Amino acid sequence: MSGRLYVIGTGPGNPEQMTPEALAAVDAATDFFGYGPYLDRLELRHDQLRHASDNREELDRAGAALAMAADGAKVCVVSGGDPGVFAMAAAVCEAIENGPAAWRAVDLIILPGITAMLAVAARAGAPLGHDFCAISLSDNLKPWNIIENRLALAAKAGFVIALYNPISRARPWQLGEAFKLLRDHLPAATPVIFGRAAGRPDERIAVQQLAQADASIADMATCIIIGSAETRIVTRPGRLDLVYTPRFMAGGNR
């Protein structure tokens, strides 16, 4: 007997930014697997069970959830943001690929959510208004030289770059090195947006120029958006400046 496995994202953390589709999945499920702070965002009933685990136990978490769903339960795997962006959807797919045949029979429903870069971009203006990419600075699952190469190529190609997992206690240096590398390829005045807890009461949004961008103000919960050479800042007296990337670039057709 096969059950159902929902994979959802809670959004950036503001309850109003969690989709109705994801809320319906929460209402339908009986068991919830995820990193403890993400599970804490849910208002579960007394008959719904939490299975919290450490943030670095993604494959074990996915396997446990799949095993329970394969036995007939309605299970929900919970991520922050969007589950398909540096989150649990990929871990669930990997577990299915390498796991027992019964896991492939599970009714898998992956639901989109609002990822951090979208929330930060909305608070700052429209920095993602033209071509952009997202890069994780964590070298836990890929070597640092690949990250450096991707950063350099993205900057040369004119992409706005959203940085996830920029810094942690175990990785205190990567963000500073990323800024140093990008200064070789982008104008000194390129806007850098630091967005922490976008949409939540403890929100912090700061805009600096790349030449002075200070890695020390970021933490693991910060999403950083680095503009392209086309990205502009519109000053607004008494209000947060707007950062946007024009939709029209030289040589293009309107």
C-alpha positions, 0 to 999 in steps of 0.5 A: 500500500502506497501513501502520499508524500507532500514536499512543501516550502514555508516561504521566507517565514512570514505566515502570509507568504505561505501558499494556500496550496501548501497550507492545504497539504499541511491540513491533509498530512499526518506526519511532518519531517523537517528541520526543527525551526521550519516545523516550528512555523507550522500550526499543527493539530494534536493528532499531527506528529513532528519528526524534527532533524538537523539541517544537514540530515536531508537524505536521512530525512527524505528516506524516513519520510518516503518509508512512512509514505510507502507504508500508506501514510500521508507525509509532509516534508517541510523546507523553508522558502521554495522546496525546489531551491537548495532545499528538500525536493532534490533530496527526496528525488535523490532518495527515490532514485537510489532507494527501494522500488516501493518509494517510486510508487509513492504519490509524490506532490512537490508544491512551489513556494516563495524563495528567499531571493524573491522576498528580498528582491520585492523588498528592495525593488526589482533587482531581478527584472532582467536575467539572473541566477542563484548560486549557493556559496556552501562548499559542503556539496561542491568544491570551492573552485567550482563556486569561484568559476560560476561566480566569475562567469555569471558576472562576466555574462551580465547576470544579477546574482542571488547568493544563498548560504553565504556564511556560517560559523564553519564557513566564515570566509567564503562571502568575503572571497566572493565579493573580492572576486566579483570586484574584478568583474563588476563596477565598484558601484554595483548594488549589493542587497543584504536581505535577512528575514524579509517580510518578518518582524526582524527583517533587515534590508541593507544596500551597499556598493560592491566596493564597500560590501561588508561580508560581516553583516551577513549570516546564514539566514541572509540572502544576498543579491548582487546587481549586474552592471545595468542595475540601478539605484533610485534614491527616495528621500525618507524611504528605502532606496529602490534597486532595479535592473531595467528590462531593456538593455542596449542592443535589445528590441523593445 
